[in-house]
């Protein structure tokens, strides 16, 4: 029996901002994508649960959100580079727990843990470990759903938010999934929900038992079959392992410092932690970066792209030390609390070998 986890980082952008601005904890926080036409033009990207209690929702116009906001609501512009940086570190944590791993968005991923766990109860313990590590390393909460395929695990993840952990076993399909509103099913948006409601389909159970011929007449054969299968807990889509975009290690320093000698030793330590991850992934890298988190919790990065791909960890160490020295020279007041190193622009070793062979043939 396959065992699939769906992990969803709770109100991700807002959590990232609250970690950056601790004074916003427990307050309504609204992260916006501003269009630039006017000061308030644009839409809400995400918001904290305190903001949701005021009626503010993702996709809502900023003007409308401000009408619903109270005097302690914070409106912030989306900082995608900052969120992608944190997402990359979280996804690395997650991937280490999976037989196969598929990131589907900046804040969502599927994990196939069938070989690692062997049972749903084992998967529940594993999910608890994942949640704990993400909380300890990044101070973020997430909701994890466990099911026997992608569609059931995604439904499970949405049942207890935020910071939820929900297991749905195969025999619980009718009790836990069928009573839900049909909109809870993957790929059903407002337009499809409206079409289904016109047919009298309001719950997942209604859809599971609906006449296929009539459903096909309205939605077309492929779409009707897909939704009918999903409603009956059938989903054969695999968790597709894709090449990760980066590999990094980040950790908290024993004491706040800007002492270059101490930081060089810490870089050596991080690089040695990175080494087995590179070997396991069987990749070469071309870009090396440092991540410096100062005592005011600001995240700073510096990167360098190498002339060609390599898997040499000594190269990563040397470049990281060079970048750190440059950073300290540029920021004479910066004192570091945490730091990390990252390699990116990855290519699989077999692909690099193929490229080399093609060049030889061309020569």
N, C-alpha and C positions, 0 to 999 in steps of 0.2 A: 504493500500500500504506500503510495507516495505521501510524503509529509512536506508541506509547503508553508513557509512563513511569509507574511506580508508585513513590512515595517513602514510606518508612516510617522515622520517627525512632526510632533504637535506644533501647530501655528509657527512654523519654522522661522520665517523671517522675523516675526515678533519676538520669539525666544532669543534669537541671536542679538537683537537690539537690546533686550532687557539684560542680557549678560554684559553687553558693552556699556549700558547705562543702568547700573544697579538701582538707582533711585526710582526707576520706572516699574520695579517689581510690584505686582499686585494692583497696578493701575491699568486703565484701558490704553492699549498701544495699537496704533493703526499704521501699517506700512503701506505706502502709496507709490504708484507709478504715475508721475506727473507728466502731462503732455507738453507743458511749456507755453500753452496759449495764454493762460491766465494763472494767477497764483494758486487757484483751486481747481484747475482743469485736470482731469485724469481719473483714475479708478483705484479702488482699494485692492492691493495685492493679497494681503492677509491681515489678520488682527488677533489680538489676544482674546481669551475667553471672557475677560472682563468687558472688552469692547463688544463682544457678541451679545452679552446680556443687555446691552443698550440697543440692540437691533442692527448693529453694523455688520456687514457681511462682505466677503470677497467678491470682487466684481462690481460693487456698488460705486456710484459716482462719488468723488470726494466731497462735492458740495452737499450731497444728501447725507453722507456720513457725518459731516460737521454739524448738520442740523440735529442729529441724534446724539452727538457727543455731549459729555458734561465738562465741567471746568478743569478736571484733572486728566482729560484725555490727551495723549501725545500723538501727533501726526508726524511721521518721519518719511523721508524719501527712501525708496528701495536702493540698497547698496549691493548689487549683484556680485561684484568681485568678492566682497566680504563673505556673503552667504555661500558662494561656490567654494571658497577656501575651507570653510567649516564643513560643508557637505562632503568634500573630498576626504577629510579626515574621518568623518563618521562612516562613510562607505567603506573605508579601509578596515575599520573595526568590524563592521558587519561581515565583510567578505571572509574574514578569517574563521568565521563560524560555519560557513556554508560548504556543502559539496559542490554546488554551483550557485552563482549569484548573478542577479540581473537588476541593474539600476534602471528605473523607468522614469525618474524625474529627479530634480535636485533634492527632494525630500522623501522619496519613496523607493523601495527596493523589494524584490522577491528573493527568498532563499530556499533552495531545495536542500533539506537536511535528512533525506530518507536514509542514506547510508550511515550518517553520523549518529542518528538518534534511535532508529528502529521502532519507536513507539511514540504516540502522541504525548504521553506523560513525560517522556524524555525530552521531547521538543519543548514542552512547557518550561522545564528546568533550564534548558538552553536559552530560551527567550528571556527568562529572568536574568541570566548572566549577561546577555547582550544589553538589556536595559540598564543594568548596573554599570557596565563598563562605559556606555555612552554618557550616563549621568556623571560618573566619576571623572571622565576625561574631558568632556565638553560642556557639562552642566546643562544638558538638554534632556527633556523627556520625549518618549515616543510611545506610540500605540502599536502593538503587535498582534496580528491575527494568525491563528494556526488552523489550517484546513487540509483537505486531501488534493487540492489543486489551486490554481491561481484565483479563480473566481470566489471560491469559498473562503480562502484566507483573507482576501481583500474585504469581503463582507464582514468577517469576524473582526478585522482591525478597526472597522468603523463603529462597532457596537458599544465600546467602552472608552470614549475619549473624554479628556486627555489622559495620558499615562496608563493606558489600558493594556490588558493581556487577556485575550479571549481564545478559547479552544472550541472548535466545532467539529465533532466526530461525524463520520458518515451516517450513523444511525440517528443523528440529531437534525438532519436536514429538514424534516417536516415540522419539528417543534421550534427550531431556532431561526430557520431561514424563511420558510414558506409564509409565516405571518407578516413578514416585513413588507413595507411599501415597495412597489415595483421599482421605484426610483433608486433603491439601494443596490440594484443589480448593475454590475459593471457595464459601461457603455450606454446606459439609458440616461439621456439628458432630458431637459424640459420638453423638447419637441416630440421625442419618442414617447415620453410619459403621457403627453396629451393624446397622441394617437392611440395608445393602449387604453387609456381611460375611456375613450369614446367607444371602445369595444367591450367595456365593462371590466377591463383588467386593472385592478387596483393593488393587488398583492402579488407577491412572487408565486404563491400557490395558484392564483387565478391564471397566471401565465403558464405555469408548469402543466396545467390540465386543459389549456385552451386548445381548440380544434386547429390543427396545423394548416389545413387547407385555407381556412378563413384568415389565419395569421399571415400566410404566404401571400394572399391576395392584397393585403394591406402593406406589408413590409418587404415583399420579395422573398424568394426562396432562401438565399444564403443568410440574410439577416434574420428571418423568421426561425430558421433552424438553429442559428447561433444562440438567440435569446431563449428559445425553448430548451436547448441543452443546458445553458447556464442556470435556468430556473430549476432544472432537475438535477443540478449539482454535477453536470458533465462538462469538463473543460480539459482538453488534451494538449493545450499549449504548454510547451516545455519552458523551464526556467533557462533562458539562453545565456550562457556565459559569454561575456564580451570582454575585449581587452580593456583593462583599467586605464584611466587617463593619467594617473599619477600614483606614486608610492611615497609615503612619508612616514616620519616618526617625530612625535612632539612630546615633550615632557616638561615637568616643573623643575626648575633648578633647586638645589638644596637651600640656597639663599639668594636673595635678590642681588644682582651684581651687574657690573659692566667691565669686570676684569677680563682682559682678553685671554690671559693664560687659562683661567678657569673655564671660559667659554670654549676655547680650543679643545680642552679635555672633554667637555660635554659633547662637542661635535663628534669627536672620536667615538664616544659612547653611543650616540644616536646612530652613527653610520654603521657600527657593528650590529645594531638591532635591525638596521635596514637591509643588511647584507643577505640574510636568509630569505627575506621577502622577495628580493630581486631574483635569487636563485630559484625559488619556488615558482615565481611568475614566468621565468625563462625569457626575460626581456633585456634589451639594451635601452639606455636613456641618452638624451641629448641636451636636456635642460636641467640645471641644478638651481635650487632656490633655498633660501633660509627664511624662516618665519620667526619673528621676534615679537614677543608680547611683553610690553613694558608694564611697570607697576601701576600705571593708570588704566590698564587693560586694553590699550590700543594695540591693534595688530599691524605690524609692519612686515613687508616682504621685499626681498631683493633677489633677482634671478640673473643667470648667465647661461647663454646657449653655446654649447661646445661646437667645434668644427665638424665633428662626426659622432655618431652613436658609440657608446661604450658600456661595459658592465663593470668597469673597474671602480671599486669602492674607494680606493685611495684618491682617485680623481675627484669623486664626490666630496671627500673630506677636504682636500686642498682648495677646491673652489668655494666650498662653504665657509672655510676660514677666511679666505680673501674677501668674500661678500660681507662677512660679519665685521671685519676690520673697517671696510668702507662704510658700513652702516653706522658704526660707533663714531667714526670721524664726522659723518654727516649729522649725527644726533648727539652732540656732546652732553646733553642733559638726560639722555635715555638710560634708565636702569631696568634690566630685564628680570622678569618674573618666570617666564616660560620661554622655551625656544624649540625650534624644530628644523629639520632639513627635509627637502623633498626633491625627488627626481621625476621628470615628466618628459613629454615627447617620446613616448615609449614605442618600441617596435619589437615584435617577437624575434627571438634569435634565428628561428628557421627562415623568417622573412628576410632578415639581414644576410643570411648565408645565400639565399636565392638571388638577392640583389647583387652580391659579390660575384656569383657565378655568371650572372647575365653580363656584368661588366667585363669579365674575362673573355666571354664569348664574343662580345662586341670588339674587344681588342684584337 
